[in-house]
Amino acid sequence: MTSKLAYTIPEAAAAYGVSHNVIRAHIKAGNLVARYPTSRPVIGADELKAWFDSLPSEYVT
């Protein structure tokens, strides 16, 4: 089985258990880099993993 190289925004959201809006907000903030091979953005699998790994491990209020 081969692993995915890139994810659409809906796929990324589903894979990481967040909403589409969270993914879009992090793209807009510059925390995630989207690439545009077509008119739809995709996010590299390595980019998504690095973003997820950089998130805090605890919720801080």
Beta strands, then each sheet from edge to edge (+ up, - down):
strand 1: 6-8
strand 2: 34-35
strand 3: 42-44
sheet 1: 1+ 3- 2+
end
